[in-house]
Amino acid sequence: MAVTINGLVAGENDDTRWVSKGSWDSYLKTIRSMDAVIIGRNTYDIMPQDEFQPNCIYVVLTHNAPKKTKVSSVIFTDKSPQEIFDLLSEKDCQKVCVSGGSQINTQFLEGNLINEIYVDVEPQILGRGIPLFTPNDTKQKLKLLEVNKLSENTIQLHYEVERK
């Protein structure tokens, strides 16, 4: 996920216009290699239709599924993170990306269901917005695996989540 230097993934009103092309390109490259992507309803609503990848299942966490979907490979559900992983396992999904927002990220981290975290740090500071994770009591150690420079001013941090 792209974050500002102060840890926000979106500004007020879900504004992500500050995310660089390098971050979007990196995200789309990652998604192309996934069997499934898990997102929240707000993320689904703001995602352009051309960002949905063929041959990828999209799981949207929501209590209010829309009447019409953007693409056919979308599952709307209010199941728990573990139930979602069980469902995707039944569908033989091996590579799954949790792609936000902050409540979804937090639920899957608290459920001990995240193995790796990719964070694209953008040279921005936003006063208000949506954090990478919602405030919670979880404490998690990470091991830095890799640092990539995506552009002149944007870096990508790749972490492994250390198991407790």
DOKE-624713 format. One record per atom (N, C-alpha, C, O): residue number from 1; residue in three letters; x, y, z. Coordinates in nm, 2 decimals. Example, Ala and Ser with C-alpha at 12.3 -4.5 7.8 and 13.67 -1.06 7.14 Angstrom:
     n   res       px       py       pz
     1   Ala     1.32    -0.57     0.78
     1   Ala     1.23    -0.45     0.78
     1   Ala     1.32    -0.33     0.78
     1   Ala     1.42    -0.33     0.85
     2   Ser     1.28    -0.22     0.71
     2   Ser     1.37    -0.11     0.71
     2   Ser     1.29     0.00     0.79
     2   Ser     1.34     0.11     0.80
END
This chain:
     n   res       px       py       pz
     1   Met     0.08    -0.12     0.00
     1   Met     0.00     0.00     0.00
     1   Met     0.09     0.12     0.00
     1   Met     0.20     0.12     0.06
     2   Ala     0.04     0.23    -0.07
     2   Ala     0.11     0.35    -0.07
     2   Ala     0.07     0.43     0.06
     2   Ala    -0.05     0.43     0.10
     3   Val     0.17     0.49     0.13
     3   Val     0.15     0.57     0.25
     3   Val     0.22     0.70     0.24
     3   Val     0.33     0.71     0.18
     4   Thr     0.17     0.80     0.31
     4   Thr     0.24     0.92     0.32
     4   Thr     0.35     0.90     0.43
     4   Thr     0.35     0.80     0.50
     5   Ile     0.43     0.99     0.44
     5   Ile     0.54     0.98     0.54
     5   Ile     0.48     0.98     0.68
     5   Ile     0.55     0.93     0.77
     6   Asn     0.36     1.03     0.70
     6   Asn     0.30     1.02     0.83
     6   Asn     0.20     0.91     0.84
     6   Asn     0.11     0.91     0.93
     7   Gly     0.21     0.81     0.75
     7   Gly     0.13     0.68     0.77
     7   Gly    -0.01     0.68     0.72
     7   Gly    -0.08     0.59     0.76
     8   Leu    -0.05     0.77     0.63
     8   Leu    -0.19     0.77     0.58
     8   Leu    -0.19     0.70     0.44
     8   Leu    -0.10     0.73     0.36
     9   Val    -0.30     0.62     0.42
     9   Val    -0.32     0.56     0.29
     9   Val    -0.41     0.64     0.20
     9   Val    -0.42     0.61     0.08
    10   Ala    -0.48     0.73     0.26
    10   Ala    -0.57     0.82     0.18
    10   Ala    -0.60     0.94     0.26
    10   Ala    -0.59     0.95     0.38
    11   Gly    -0.62     1.05     0.19
    11   Gly    -0.65     1.17     0.26
    11   Gly    -0.80     1.18     0.29
    11   Gly    -0.87     1.08     0.28
    12   Glu    -0.85     1.29     0.33
    12   Glu    -0.99     1.31     0.35
    12   Glu    -1.07     1.27     0.23
    12   Glu    -1.03     1.30     0.12
    13   Asn    -1.19     1.22     0.25
    13   Asn    -1.28     1.18     0.14
    13   Asn    -1.22     1.07     0.05
    13   Asn    -1.24     1.07    -0.07
    14   Asp    -1.13     0.99     0.11
    14   Asp    -1.07     0.88     0.03
    14   Asp    -0.98     0.93    -0.08
    14   Asp    -0.96     0.86    -0.18
    15   Asp    -0.92     1.05    -0.07
    15   Asp    -0.84     1.11    -0.17
    15   Asp    -0.71     1.03    -0.18
    15   Asp    -0.63     1.02    -0.08
    16   Thr    -0.68     0.98    -0.30
    16   Thr    -0.55     0.91    -0.33
    16   Thr    -0.48     0.97    -0.45
    16   Thr    -0.39     0.91    -0.50
    17   Arg    -0.52     1.09    -0.48
    17   Arg    -0.45     1.16    -0.60
    17   Arg    -0.30     1.18    -0.58
    17   Arg    -0.23     1.20    -0.68
    18   Trp    -0.26     1.18    -0.46
    18   Trp    -0.12     1.21    -0.43
    18   Trp    -0.03     1.08    -0.45
    18   Trp     0.10     1.09    -0.45
    19   Val    -0.09     0.97    -0.48
    19   Val    -0.01     0.84    -0.50
    19   Val     0.06     0.85    -0.64
    19   Val     0.00     0.88    -0.74
    20   Ser     0.19     0.83    -0.64
    20   Ser     0.27     0.84    -0.76
    20   Ser     0.24     0.73    -0.86
    20   Ser     0.19     0.62    -0.82
    21   Lys     0.27     0.75    -0.99
    21   Lys     0.26     0.65    -1.09
    21   Lys     0.34     0.53    -1.06
    21   Lys     0.30     0.42    -1.08
    22   Gly     0.46     0.55    -1.00
    22   Gly     0.55     0.44    -0.96
    22   Gly     0.48     0.35    -0.86
    22   Gly     0.49     0.22    -0.87
    23   Ser     0.41     0.40    -0.77
    23   Ser     0.34     0.32    -0.67
    23   Ser     0.22     0.25    -0.73
    23   Ser     0.20     0.13    -0.71
    24   Trp     0.15     0.31    -0.82
    24   Trp     0.04     0.25    -0.89
    24   Trp     0.09     0.14    -0.98
    24   Trp     0.03     0.03    -0.98
    25   Asp     0.19     0.16    -1.05
    25   Asp     0.25     0.06    -1.14
    25   Asp     0.30    -0.06    -1.06
    25   Asp     0.28    -0.18    -1.10
    26   Ser     0.36    -0.04    -0.94
    26   Ser     0.41    -0.15    -0.86
    26   Ser     0.29    -0.23    -0.80
    26   Ser     0.30    -0.35    -0.80
    27   Tyr     0.18    -0.16    -0.76
    27   Tyr     0.06    -0.22    -0.71
    27   Tyr     0.00    -0.31    -0.82
    27   Tyr    -0.03    -0.43    -0.79
    28   Leu    -0.01    -0.26    -0.94
    28   Leu    -0.08    -0.34    -1.05
    28   Leu     0.01    -0.46    -1.09
    28   Leu    -0.04    -0.56    -1.12
    29   Lys     0.14    -0.44    -1.08
    29   Lys     0.23    -0.55    -1.11
    29   Lys     0.21    -0.66    -1.01
    29   Lys     0.21    -0.78    -1.04
    30   Thr     0.20    -0.62    -0.88
    30   Thr     0.18    -0.72    -0.77
    30   Thr     0.05    -0.79    -0.79
    30   Thr     0.04    -0.91    -0.78
    31   Ile    -0.06    -0.72    -0.82
    31   Ile    -0.19    -0.77    -0.83
    31   Ile    -0.20    -0.87    -0.94
    31   Ile    -0.27    -0.97    -0.93
    32   Arg    -0.12    -0.85    -1.05
    32   Arg    -0.12    -0.94    -1.17
    32   Arg    -0.07    -1.08    -1.13
    32   Arg    -0.11    -1.18    -1.19
    33   Ser     0.00    -1.09    -1.02
    33   Ser     0.06    -1.22    -0.98
    33   Ser    -0.03    -1.29    -0.87
    33   Ser     0.01    -1.39    -0.83
    34   Met    -0.14    -1.22    -0.83
    34   Met    -0.22    -1.28    -0.73
    34   Met    -0.33    -1.36    -0.78
    34   Met    -0.38    -1.34    -0.89
    35   Asp    -0.37    -1.46    -0.69
    35   Asp    -0.49    -1.54    -0.72
    35   Asp    -0.62    -1.47    -0.67
    35   Asp    -0.73    -1.48    -0.72
    36   Ala    -0.60    -1.39    -0.56
    36   Ala    -0.71    -1.32    -0.50
    36   Ala    -0.66    -1.19    -0.43
    36   Ala    -0.55    -1.18    -0.39
    37   Val    -0.75    -1.09    -0.43
    37   Val    -0.73    -0.96    -0.36
    37   Val    -0.84    -0.94    -0.27
    37   Val    -0.96    -0.95    -0.31
    38   Ile    -0.81    -0.89    -0.15
    38   Ile    -0.91    -0.86    -0.05
    38   Ile    -0.91    -0.71    -0.02
    38   Ile    -0.81    -0.65     0.01
    39   Ile    -1.03    -0.65    -0.04
    39   Ile    -1.05    -0.51    -0.02
    39   Ile    -1.17    -0.48     0.06
    39   Ile    -1.26    -0.57     0.07
    40   Gly    -1.18    -0.36     0.11
    40   Gly    -1.31    -0.31     0.17
    40   Gly    -1.40    -0.25     0.07
    40   Gly    -1.36    -0.22    -0.05
    41   Arg    -1.52    -0.22     0.11
    41   Arg    -1.62    -0.16     0.02
    41   Arg    -1.58    -0.02    -0.03
    41   Arg    -1.60     0.01    -0.14
    42   Asn    -1.52     0.06     0.06
    42   Asn    -1.48     0.19     0.01
    42   Asn    -1.37     0.18    -0.09
    42   Asn    -1.37     0.26    -0.19
    43   Thr    -1.27     0.09    -0.07
    43   Thr    -1.17     0.07    -0.18
    43   Thr    -1.23     0.02    -0.31
    43   Thr    -1.20     0.07    -0.41
    44   Tyr    -1.33    -0.07    -0.30
    44   Tyr    -1.39    -0.12    -0.42
    44   Tyr    -1.47    -0.01    -0.49
    44   Tyr    -1.46     0.00    -0.61
    45   Asp    -1.53     0.08    -0.41
    45   Asp    -1.61     0.19    -0.48
    45   Asp    -1.53     0.29    -0.55
    45   Asp    -1.57     0.34    -0.65
    46   Ile    -1.40     0.31    -0.50
    46   Ile    -1.32     0.41    -0.57
    46   Ile    -1.23     0.35    -0.67
    46   Ile    -1.16     0.42    -0.75
    47   Met    -1.22     0.22    -0.68
    47   Met    -1.13     0.15    -0.78
    47   Met    -1.18     0.16    -0.92
    47   Met    -1.29     0.13    -0.94
    48   Pro    -1.10     0.22    -1.01
    48   Pro    -1.15     0.22    -1.15
    48   Pro    -1.16     0.07    -1.20
    48   Pro    -1.08    -0.02    -1.16
    49   Gln    -1.25     0.06    -1.29
    49   Gln    -1.28    -0.08    -1.34
    49   Gln    -1.16    -0.14    -1.41
    49   Gln    -1.14    -0.26    -1.41
    50   Asp    -1.08    -0.06    -1.48
    50   Asp    -0.96    -0.11    -1.55
    50   Asp    -0.85    -0.16    -1.45
    50   Asp    -0.75    -0.22    -1.50
    51   Glu    -0.86    -0.14    -1.32
    51   Glu    -0.76    -0.19    -1.23
    51   Glu    -0.79    -0.33    -1.18
    51   Glu    -0.71    -0.40    -1.13
    52   Phe    -0.91    -0.38    -1.21
    52   Phe    -0.95    -0.52    -1.18
    52   Phe    -0.88    -0.61    -1.28
    52   Phe    -0.89    -0.59    -1.40
    53   Gln    -0.80    -0.71    -1.23
    53   Gln    -0.72    -0.79    -1.31
    53   Gln    -0.80    -0.92    -1.35
    53   Gln    -0.87    -0.97    -1.26
    54   Pro    -0.79    -0.96    -1.47
    54   Pro    -0.86    -1.09    -1.51
    54   Pro    -0.79    -1.20    -1.44
    54   Pro    -0.68    -1.19    -1.40
    55   Asn    -0.86    -1.31    -1.42
    55   Asn    -0.81    -1.43    -1.35
    55   Asn    -0.77    -1.41    -1.21
    55   Asn    -0.69    -1.48    -1.15
    56   Cys    -0.84    -1.31    -1.15
    56   Cys    -0.81    -1.28    -1.01
    56   Cys    -0.95    -1.26    -0.94
    56   Cys    -1.04    -1.20    -0.99
    57   Ile    -0.96    -1.33    -0.83
    57   Ile    -1.09    -1.32    -0.75
    57   Ile    -1.07    -1.20    -0.65
    57   Ile    -0.97    -1.18    -0.59
    58   Tyr    -1.17    -1.11    -0.65
    58   Tyr    -1.17    -1.00    -0.56
    58   Tyr    -1.28    -1.02    -0.45
    58   Tyr    -1.39    -1.05    -0.48
    59   Val    -1.23    -1.02    -0.33
    59   Val    -1.32    -1.04    -0.21
    59   Val    -1.34    -0.90    -0.15
    59   Val    -1.24    -0.83    -0.11
    60   Val    -1.46    -0.85    -0.15
    60   Val    -1.50    -0.72    -0.09
    60   Val    -1.57    -0.74     0.04
    60   Val    -1.68    -0.80     0.05
    61   Leu    -1.51    -0.69     0.15
    61   Leu    -1.57    -0.70     0.28
    61   Leu    -1.67    -0.59     0.30
    61   Leu    -1.64    -0.47     0.29
    62   Thr    -1.80    -0.63     0.31
    62   Thr    -1.91    -0.53     0.33
    62   Thr    -2.03    -0.60     0.39
    62   Thr    -2.05    -0.72     0.38
    63   His    -2.11    -0.52     0.45
    63   His    -2.24    -0.56     0.49
    63   His    -2.35    -0.52     0.39
    63   His    -2.47    -0.56     0.40
    64   Asn    -2.31    -0.44     0.29
    64   Asn    -2.40    -0.39     0.19
    64   Asn    -2.35    -0.41     0.05
    64   Asn    -2.28    -0.32     0.00
    65   Ala    -2.38    -0.52    -0.01
    65   Ala    -2.33    -0.55    -0.14
    65   Ala    -2.41    -0.47    -0.24
    65   Ala    -2.53    -0.45    -0.23
    66   Pro    -2.35    -0.41    -0.35
    66   Pro    -2.42    -0.34    -0.45
    66   Pro    -2.50    -0.43    -0.53
    66   Pro    -2.48    -0.55    -0.54
    67   Lys    -2.60    -0.38    -0.60
    67   Lys    -2.69    -0.46    -0.69
    67   Lys    -2.61    -0.50    -0.81
    67   Lys    -2.64    -0.61    -0.87
    68   Lys    -2.52    -0.42    -0.86
    68   Lys    -2.44    -0.45    -0.98
    68   Lys    -2.29    -0.45    -0.95
    68   Lys    -2.25    -0.36    -0.88
    69   Thr    -2.22    -0.54    -1.00
    69   Thr    -2.07    -0.54    -0.98
    69   Thr    -2.00    -0.49    -1.10
    69   Thr    -2.05    -0.48    -1.21
    70   Lys    -1.88    -0.44    -1.07
    70   Lys    -1.79    -0.39    -1.18
    70   Lys    -1.73    -0.50    -1.26
    70   Lys    -1.72    -0.48    -1.38
    71   Val    -1.70    -0.61    -1.20
    71   Val    -1.65    -0.73    -1.28
    71   Val    -1.71    -0.85    -1.22
    71   Val    -1.76    -0.85    -1.11
    72   Ser    -1.71    -0.96    -1.30
    72   Ser    -1.78    -1.08    -1.26
    72   Ser    -1.70    -1.16    -1.15
    72   Ser    -1.77    -1.24    -1.08
    73   Ser    -1.57    -1.14    -1.13
    73   Ser    -1.50    -1.22    -1.03
    73   Ser    -1.49    -1.15    -0.89
    73   Ser    -1.39    -1.16    -0.83
    74   Val    -1.60    -1.09    -0.85
    74   Val    -1.61    -1.03    -0.72
    74   Val    -1.70    -1.11    -0.63
    74   Val    -1.81    -1.15    -0.67
    75   Ile    -1.65    -1.13    -0.51
    75   Ile    -1.74    -1.19    -0.40
    75   Ile    -1.76    -1.08    -0.29
    75   Ile    -1.66    -1.03    -0.24
    76   Phe    -1.88    -1.05    -0.26
    76   Phe    -1.91    -0.96    -0.15
    76   Phe    -1.94    -1.05    -0.03
    76   Phe    -2.02    -1.14    -0.04
    77   Thr    -1.88    -1.01     0.08
    77   Thr    -1.90    -1.09     0.20
    77   Thr    -1.88    -1.01     0.33
    77   Thr    -1.82    -0.91     0.33
    78   Asp    -1.94    -1.06     0.44
    78   Asp    -1.92    -1.00     0.57
    78   Asp    -1.85    -1.11     0.66
    78   Asp    -1.86    -1.10     0.78
    79   Lys    -1.80    -1.21     0.60
    79   Lys    -1.73    -1.32     0.68
    79   Lys    -1.61    -1.27     0.75
    79   Lys    -1.55    -1.16     0.72
    80   Ser    -1.56    -1.34     0.85
    80   Ser    -1.44    -1.31     0.92
    80   Ser    -1.32    -1.33     0.83
    80   Ser    -1.33    -1.40     0.73
    81   Pro    -1.21    -1.27     0.87
    81   Pro    -1.08    -1.29     0.79
    81   Pro    -1.05    -1.44     0.78
    81   Pro    -1.01    -1.48     0.67
    82   Gln    -1.06    -1.52     0.88
    82   Gln    -1.03    -1.66     0.87
    82   Gln    -1.12    -1.73     0.78
    82   Gln    -1.08    -1.82     0.70
    83   Glu    -1.25    -1.70     0.79
    83   Glu    -1.35    -1.76     0.70
    83   Glu    -1.32    -1.73     0.55
    83   Glu    -1.34    -1.81     0.46
    84   Ile    -1.28    -1.61     0.53
    84   Ile    -1.24    -1.57     0.39
    84   Ile    -1.12    -1.65     0.34
    84   Ile    -1.12    -1.69     0.23
    85   Phe    -1.02    -1.66     0.42
    85   Phe    -0.90    -1.74     0.38
    85   Phe    -0.94    -1.88     0.36
    85   Phe    -0.89    -1.95     0.27
    86   Asp    -1.03    -1.94     0.44
    86   Asp    -1.08    -2.08     0.42
    86   Asp    -1.15    -2.09     0.29
    86   Asp    -1.13    -2.18     0.21
    87   Leu    -1.24    -1.99     0.25
    87   Leu    -1.31    -1.99     0.13
    87   Leu    -1.21    -1.98     0.01
    87   Leu    -1.23    -2.06    -0.09
    88   Leu    -1.11    -1.89     0.02
    88   Leu    -1.01    -1.88    -0.09
    88   Leu    -0.93    -2.01    -0.10
    88   Leu    -0.88    -2.04    -0.21
    89   Ser    -0.90    -2.07     0.01
    89   Ser    -0.83    -2.20     0.01
    89   Ser    -0.91    -2.30    -0.07
    89   Ser    -0.85    -2.38    -0.15
    90   Glu    -1.04    -2.31    -0.05
    90   Glu    -1.12    -2.40    -0.12
    90   Glu    -1.12    -2.37    -0.27
    90   Glu    -1.14    -2.47    -0.35
    91   Lys    -1.10    -2.25    -0.31
    91   Lys    -1.09    -2.21    -0.45
    91   Lys    -0.95    -2.22    -0.50
    91   Lys    -0.92    -2.17    -0.61
    92   Asp    -0.86    -2.28    -0.42
    92   Asp    -0.72    -2.30    -0.46
    92   Asp    -0.64    -2.18    -0.48
    92   Asp    -0.56    -2.17    -0.57
    93   Cys    -0.68    -2.07    -0.41
    93   Cys    -0.60    -1.95    -0.41
    93   Cys    -0.48    -1.95    -0.32
    93   Cys    -0.50    -1.96    -0.20
    94   Gln    -0.37    -1.95    -0.38
    94   Gln    -0.24    -1.96    -0.31
    94   Gln    -0.18    -1.83    -0.27
    94   Gln    -0.13    -1.81    -0.16
    95   Lys    -0.19    -1.73    -0.37
    95   Lys    -0.13    -1.60    -0.35
    95   Lys    -0.25    -1.50    -0.33
    95   Lys    -0.32    -1.47    -0.42
    96   Val    -0.26    -1.45    -0.21
    96   Val    -0.37    -1.36    -0.17
    96   Val    -0.31    -1.22    -0.12
    96   Val    -0.21    -1.22    -0.04
    97   Cys    -0.36    -1.11    -0.17
    97   Cys    -0.32    -0.98    -0.13
    97   Cys    -0.43    -0.91    -0.05
    97   Cys    -0.54    -0.90    -0.10
    98   Val    -0.40    -0.87     0.07
    98   Val    -0.49    -0.78     0.14
    98   Val    -0.45    -0.64     0.11
    98   Val    -0.34    -0.59     0.13
    99   Ser    -0.55    -0.57     0.04
    99   Ser    -0.52    -0.44    -0.02
    99   Ser    -0.60    -0.33     0.04
    99   Ser    -0.63    -0.23    -0.03
   100   Gly    -0.64    -0.34     0.16
   100   Gly    -0.71    -0.23     0.23
   100   Gly    -0.85    -0.21     0.22
   100   Gly    -0.92    -0.28     0.14
   101   Gly    -0.90    -0.12     0.29
   101   Gly    -0.84    -0.01     0.37
   101   Gly    -0.79    -0.05     0.50
   101   Gly    -0.76    -0.17     0.53
   102   Ser    -0.78     0.06     0.59
   102   Ser    -0.71     0.04     0.72
   102   Ser    -0.79    -0.06     0.81
   102   Ser    -0.72    -0.13     0.88
   103   Gln    -0.92    -0.06     0.81
   103   Gln    -0.99    -0.16     0.89
   103   Gln    -0.96    -0.30     0.85
   103   Gln    -0.94    -0.39     0.93
   104   Ile    -0.96    -0.32     0.72
   104   Ile    -0.93    -0.46     0.66
   104   Ile    -0.79    -0.50     0.70
   104   Ile    -0.77    -0.61     0.74
   105   Asn    -0.70    -0.41     0.67
   105   Asn    -0.56    -0.43     0.71
   105   Asn    -0.54    -0.48     0.85
   105   Asn    -0.47    -0.57     0.88
   106   Thr    -0.61    -0.40     0.94
   106   Thr    -0.60    -0.43     1.08
   106   Thr    -0.66    -0.57     1.12
   106   Thr    -0.61    -0.64     1.20
   107   Gln    -0.78    -0.60     1.06
   107   Gln    -0.85    -0.72     1.09
   107   Gln    -0.76    -0.84     1.05
   107   Gln    -0.75    -0.94     1.13
   108   Phe    -0.70    -0.84     0.94
   108   Phe    -0.62    -0.95     0.89
   108   Phe    -0.48    -0.96     0.97
   108   Phe    -0.43    -1.06     0.99
   109   Leu    -0.43    -0.84     1.01
   109   Leu    -0.31    -0.84     1.09
   109   Leu    -0.34    -0.90     1.23
   109   Leu    -0.27    -0.98     1.28
   110   Glu    -0.45    -0.86     1.29
   110   Glu    -0.49    -0.91     1.42
   110   Glu    -0.52    -1.06     1.41
   110   Glu    -0.50    -1.13     1.51
   111   Gly    -0.57    -1.11     1.30
   111   Gly    -0.60    -1.25     1.28
   111   Gly    -0.48    -1.33     1.25
   111   Gly    -0.49    -1.45     1.22
   112   Asn    -0.36    -1.27     1.25
   112   Asn    -0.23    -1.33     1.22
   112   Asn    -0.23    -1.40     1.08
   112   Asn    -0.18    -1.51     1.06
   113   Leu    -0.29    -1.33     0.98
   113   Leu    -0.31    -1.38     0.85
   113   Leu    -0.23    -1.31     0.74
   113   Leu    -0.24    -1.33     0.62
   114   Ile    -0.14    -1.22     0.79
   114   Ile    -0.05    -1.15     0.70
   114   Ile     0.09    -1.20     0.71
   114   Ile     0.15    -1.20     0.82
   115   Asn     0.15    -1.24     0.60
   115   Asn     0.29    -1.29     0.60
   115   Asn     0.39    -1.18     0.57
   115   Asn     0.50    -1.18     0.62
   116   Glu     0.35    -1.10     0.47
   116   Glu     0.45    -0.99     0.42
   116   Glu     0.37    -0.86     0.41
   116   Glu     0.25    -0.86     0.38
   117   Ile     0.44    -0.75     0.42
   117   Ile     0.38    -0.62     0.40
   117   Ile     0.47    -0.54     0.31
   117   Ile     0.59    -0.53     0.32
   118   Tyr     0.41    -0.49     0.20
   118   Tyr     0.48    -0.39     0.11
   118   Tyr     0.42    -0.26     0.14
   118   Tyr     0.30    -0.24     0.13
   119   Val     0.51    -0.16     0.16
   119   Val     0.47    -0.02     0.19
   119   Val     0.55     0.07     0.09
   119   Val     0.67     0.07     0.10
   120   Asp     0.47     0.14     0.01
   120   Asp     0.54     0.24    -0.08
   120   Asp     0.53     0.38    -0.01
   120   Asp     0.42     0.43     0.01
   121   Val     0.64     0.43     0.03
   121   Val     0.64     0.55     0.11
   121   Val     0.65     0.67     0.01
   121   Val     0.75     0.69    -0.06
   122   Glu     0.55     0.75     0.01
   122   Glu     0.54     0.86    -0.08
   122   Glu     0.59     0.99     0.00
   122   Glu     0.56     1.00     0.12
   123   Pro     0.65     1.08    -0.08
   123   Pro     0.70     1.21    -0.01
   123   Pro     0.59     1.31     0.01
   123   Pro     0.59     1.41    -0.05
   124   Gln     0.50     1.27     0.09
   124   Gln     0.38     1.36     0.12
   124   Gln     0.35     1.36     0.27
   124   Gln     0.38     1.26     0.34
   125   Ile     0.30     1.46     0.31
   125   Ile     0.24     1.47     0.45
   125   Ile     0.10     1.52     0.43
   125   Ile     0.08     1.63     0.38
   126   Leu     0.00     1.44     0.48
   126   Leu    -0.14     1.49     0.48
   126   Leu    -0.18     1.51     0.63
   126   Leu    -0.15     1.43     0.71
   127   Gly    -0.25     1.62     0.65
   127   Gly    -0.29     1.65     0.79
   127   Gly    -0.39     1.55     0.84
   127   Gly    -0.39     1.52     0.96
   128   Arg    -0.48     1.51     0.76
   128   Arg    -0.59     1.42     0.80
   128   Arg    -0.61     1.32     0.69
   128   Arg    -0.58     1.34     0.58
   129   Gly    -0.66     1.20     0.74
   129   Gly    -0.69     1.10     0.64
   129   Gly    -0.70     0.96     0.71
   129   Gly    -0.73     0.95     0.83
   130   Ile    -0.68     0.86     0.63
   130   Ile    -0.70     0.72     0.67
   130   Ile    -0.57     0.66     0.70
   130   Ile    -0.48     0.66     0.61
   131   Pro    -0.54     0.60     0.82
   131   Pro    -0.41     0.54     0.85
   131   Pro    -0.40     0.40     0.78
   131   Pro    -0.50     0.34     0.74
   132   Leu    -0.28     0.36     0.77
   132   Leu    -0.25     0.22     0.72
   132   Leu    -0.32     0.12     0.80
   132   Leu    -0.38     0.02     0.75
   133   Phe    -0.32     0.13     0.94
   133   Phe    -0.39     0.04     1.03
   133   Phe    -0.47     0.13     1.12
   133   Phe    -0.43     0.24     1.16
   134   Thr    -0.59     0.08     1.16
   134   Thr    -0.67     0.15     1.26
   134   Thr    -0.61     0.14     1.39
   134   Thr    -0.54     0.04     1.42
   135   Pro    -0.62     0.24     1.48
   135   Pro    -0.57     0.22     1.62
   135   Pro    -0.62     0.09     1.68
   135   Pro    -0.74     0.07     1.68
   136   Asn    -0.53     0.02     1.74
   136   Asn    -0.56    -0.11     1.80
   136   Asn    -0.45    -0.15     1.90
   136   Asn    -0.36    -0.07     1.92
   137   Asp    -0.47    -0.26     1.97
   137   Asp    -0.37    -0.30     2.07
   137   Asp    -0.27    -0.40     2.02
   137   Asp    -0.19    -0.45     2.09
   138   Thr    -0.27    -0.43     1.89
   138   Thr    -0.18    -0.52     1.83
   138   Thr    -0.04    -0.47     1.83
   138   Thr    -0.01    -0.35     1.79
   139   Lys     0.06    -0.55     1.86
   139   Lys     0.20    -0.52     1.85
   139   Lys     0.26    -0.63     1.76
   139   Lys     0.24    -0.75     1.79
   140   Gln     0.33    -0.59     1.66
   140   Gln     0.38    -0.69     1.56
   140   Gln     0.52    -0.65     1.52
   140   Gln     0.55    -0.53     1.48
   141   Lys     0.62    -0.74     1.53
   141   Lys     0.75    -0.71     1.49
   141   Lys     0.76    -0.75     1.34
   141   Lys     0.70    -0.85     1.29
   142   Leu     0.84    -0.67     1.26
   142   Leu     0.86    -0.69     1.12
   142   Leu     1.01    -0.71     1.10
   142   Leu     1.09    -0.65     1.17
   143   Lys     1.04    -0.78     0.99
   143   Lys     1.18    -0.80     0.95
   143   Lys     1.19    -0.74     0.81
   143   Lys     1.12    -0.78     0.72
   144   Leu     1.28    -0.64     0.79
   144   Leu     1.30    -0.58     0.66
   144   Leu     1.36    -0.67     0.57
   144   Leu     1.47    -0.72     0.60
   145   Leu     1.30    -0.70     0.46
   145   Leu     1.35    -0.79     0.36
   145   Leu     1.42    -0.72     0.24
   145   Leu     1.52    -0.76     0.19
   146   Glu     1.36    -0.60     0.21
   146   Glu     1.41    -0.54     0.08
   146   Glu     1.36    -0.39     0.08
   146   Glu     1.26    -0.36     0.14
   147   Val     1.45    -0.31     0.02
   147   Val     1.41    -0.17     0.00
   147   Val     1.43    -0.14    -0.15
   147   Val     1.54    -0.17    -0.20
   148   Asn     1.33    -0.09    -0.22
   148   Asn     1.34    -0.06    -0.36
   148   Asn     1.30     0.09    -0.38
   148   Asn     1.21     0.14    -0.32
   149   Lys     1.38     0.15    -0.47
   149   Lys     1.35     0.29    -0.51
   149   Lys     1.25     0.28    -0.63
   149   Lys     1.29     0.24    -0.74
   150   Leu     1.13     0.33    -0.61
   150   Leu     1.03     0.32    -0.72
   150   Leu     1.04     0.44    -0.81
   150   Leu     1.01     0.44    -0.93
   151   Ser     1.09     0.56    -0.76
   151   Ser     1.11     0.68    -0.84
   151   Ser     1.21     0.76    -0.76
   151   Ser     1.27     0.72    -0.66
   152   Glu     1.23     0.88    -0.81
   152   Glu     1.33     0.97    -0.75
   152   Glu     1.30     0.99    -0.60
   152   Glu     1.39     1.00    -0.52
   153   Asn     1.17     1.00    -0.56
   153   Asn     1.13     1.03    -0.42
   153   Asn     1.05     0.93    -0.35
   153   Asn     1.01     0.95    -0.24
   154   Thr     1.02     0.81    -0.42
   154   Thr     0.94     0.71    -0.35
   154   Thr     1.01     0.58    -0.34
   154   Thr     1.08     0.53    -0.43
   155   Ile     1.00     0.53    -0.21
   155   Ile     1.07     0.40    -0.19
   155   Ile     0.96     0.29    -0.15
   155   Ile     0.85     0.33    -0.10
   156   Gln     1.00     0.17    -0.17
   156   Gln     0.91     0.06    -0.13
   156   Gln     0.98    -0.02    -0.03
   156   Gln     1.10    -0.07    -0.05
   157   Leu     0.92    -0.04     0.09
   157   Leu     0.97    -0.12     0.19
   157   Leu     0.90    -0.26     0.19
   157   Leu     0.77    -0.26     0.19
   158   His     0.97    -0.37     0.20
   158   His     0.92    -0.50     0.19
   158   His     0.95    -0.57     0.32
   158   His     1.07    -0.59     0.35
   159   Tyr     0.85    -0.60     0.40
   159   Tyr     0.87    -0.66     0.53
   159   Tyr     0.81    -0.80     0.54
   159   Tyr     0.71    -0.83     0.48
   160   Glu     0.88    -0.89     0.62
   160   Glu     0.82    -1.01     0.66
   160   Glu     0.76    -0.99     0.80
   160   Glu     0.82    -0.93     0.89
   161   Val     0.64    -1.05     0.82
   161   Val     0.58    -1.04     0.96
   161   Val     0.63    -1.15     1.04
   161   Val     0.62    -1.27     1.00
   162   Glu     0.70    -1.12     1.15
   162   Glu     0.76    -1.22     1.24
   162   Glu     0.65    -1.29     1.32
   162   Glu     0.57    -1.22     1.38
   163   Arg     0.64    -1.42     1.32
   163   Arg     0.54    -1.49     1.39
   163   Arg     0.57    -1.49     1.54
   163   Arg     0.68    -1.50     1.58
   164   Lys     0.46    -1.48     1.62
   164   Lys     0.47    -1.47     1.76
   164   Lys     0.49    -1.61     1.82
   164   Lys     0.50    -1.62     1.94
END
